[in-house]
Amino acid sequence: MKKICTVIGSRANYSSIKSAMRAIQQHPDLELQVVAAASAVLDRYGQVVRLIEQDGFEINERLHILIEGETPATMAKSTGVGLIELPSAFERLKPDVVVTVGDRFETMATTLAAAYMNIPVAHTMGGEVTGTIDESIRHAVTKFAHIHFPASRDAAERIIKLGERPDMVYRVGCPRIDLVADILADSASEIDDHMFDLGVGANLDLSKPFVLVSQHPVTTEYGEGERQIAATLSAVRDSGMQAIVLWPNADAGSEDISRGMRKLREHGRAANMHFFKNLPTATYIRLMKKTACLVGNSSSGIREGAYIGTPVVNIGSRQTARERGSNIIDVGHDSAEILKAIRAQAAHGPYVMEDIYGSGNAGVQIAKTLASLGPVEVQKRITY
C-alpha cells in the first residue's frame, strides 16, 4: 500500500486538491494521509479542518505554523516554522509521496521538507504564470518536485522548458474543476437558505442580482491592500447591487484588506453586504453560477469562472498573465474603472463554458498515476 500525504494549508489549498484526496482515499492501492496546517487550523480563517472532517477525511496531523502579523517578515518566518514542524510529521507518517498544492508559503515549506528527506514530491498546478511572490514560489517548487500535475497545456509545456523530465509531467487539469463539474451536475442542489446565519451583515435576497467579492493581498504590493479593497468596495456599493464579500487569505497584507472591510462596516456603508470568513466549496460554486459578477483577484474567477461561465472583473496584478477565458475583464485599482466593468459584466450575463483548466476528472487521473508509478528517482536531473 503506497502512502500519499497531502498537506492542506488554507481553504484554497483544500478546494484545489479535494477531488484528488477523494480519489486517493478510494483507490485500493493507495493510503491517504492528511496534514492540516497554517490558516487551515485557525478559527479566524473559518477552520477549514472542520470542512475536511465533514467531507469524510481523517486528519493525521495538525500543525500550528502561522505567525500572527501577516507581514512579509511573518510570512517568511511562517515558512521557517513550517520547515521545522513538517519534517517531524513526515517522520511519523513515513509517506511514500508528498503532494503539495500550488504556490503558497506552506507549499514551499512542504516541498523543502520532503525534498531534504528524500521523499518524492508531487506538485499540482505548477507551470503557470501570475503576479505576486507566488510566481517565484511556484517555479521554485517545480524545480524541487519529482512528479508534476499541471492543469493546462501551456503550463505543462513551461514545466518541460524549465528542464523537467517530460515523462514525469502529467497534464491532468485542475482538481478544482472536478468539484465544479460534480456540483453543477447535481441539478437538485440549491444554495442553503441558512447561509446568512453565518458571517456578519444583512440577509440578502439571492433572487435579486448580487455581486460576489473575493480579493486577496498582493504580497509584492504590501501596504496597498486597504486602499485597493476600498476602491473595490466603493465600486460595488455604487453598482447598487447586493454583495457577498469573502475575507482575504492569510498572506502578507491580509490585515490591510481586513481593516478596509471593517472600516466600511463600522462607518455604516455596508448596508447591502454580507461578509464571510469562509464558505463551503459547494456553496461558493453555486454562488459563482448565480452571481451577476465575481469581483476581485481570486484565481477562482480565472479557473472555475471559465468553466462555469461566470462574468468576472479581475482587479490588479495578482493574476497577471495567467491563462484566461473570454469571461474576464481586467481593470486596475480605480473605483470608476471597476464600476464600469461591473456594469458591463452584469449586462452581459453568463458566458459560454471554456475548459481551459480541465474537464472534471483530474483527481482520478492523479490517483491512477500515483498508484501506477514505480520507484521515483529523487535525484533531480535537468533535461535540456
ZIHUBEL-V986154 format. One record per backbone hydrogen bond with DSSP energy under -1.0 kcal/mol. CO is the residue of the C=O (numbers start at 1). NH is the residue of the N-H. Records with the same first field share a line. If there is no record, write none. Layout:
BEGIN
CO=NH / NH
END
This chain:
BEGIN
2=31
3=96 / 97
4=33
5=99
6=35
8=37
10=14
11=15
12=16
14=17 / 18
17=21
18=22
19=23
20=24
21=25
22=26
27=30
29=2
31=4
33=6
34=60 / 61
35=8
36=63
37=40
38=41
39=42
40=49
42=47
43=46
47=50
48=52
49=53
50=54
51=55
52=57
53=56
61=36
70=253
71=75
72=76
73=77
74=78
75=79
76=80
77=81
78=82
79=83
80=84
81=85
82=86
85=89
86=90
87=91
88=92
89=93
90=94
97=5
98=122
99=7
100=124
104=108
105=109
106=110
107=111
108=112
109=113
110=114
111=115
112=116
113=117
114=119
115=118
120=98
121=146 / 147
122=100
123=149
124=102
132=135
133=137
134=138
135=139
136=140
137=141
138=142
139=143
141=145
147=123
148=170
149=125
150=172 / 173
152=156
153=157
154=158
155=159
156=160
157=161
158=162
159=164
160=163
163=383
165=168
166=169
168=148
170=172
174=177
175=179
176=180
177=181
178=182
179=183
180=184
181=185
185=187
186=189
192=195
194=197
195=198
200=275
205=208
209=242
210=292
211=244
212=295
213=246
214=297 / 298
218=221
221=224
224=228
225=229
226=230
227=231
228=232
229=233
230=234
231=235
232=236
233=237
234=238
235=239
237=240
242=211
243=274
244=213
245=276
251=254
253=257
254=258
255=259
256=260
257=261
258=262
259=263
260=264
261=265
262=266
263=267
264=269
265=268
270=273
272=243
273=202
274=245
275=200
276=247
280=284
281=285
282=286
283=287
284=288
285=289
286=290
287=291
293=212
294=313
295=214
296=315
298=301
299=303
300=305
303=307
304=308
305=309 / 310
306=354
309=351
311=294
312=329
313=296
314=331
317=320
318=131
319=322
327=312
329=314
331=316
332=334
334=338
335=339
336=340
337=341
338=342
339=343
340=344
341=345
342=346
343=347
344=348
345=349
355=358
357=174
361=365
362=366
363=367
364=368
365=369
366=370
367=371
368=372
369=373
END
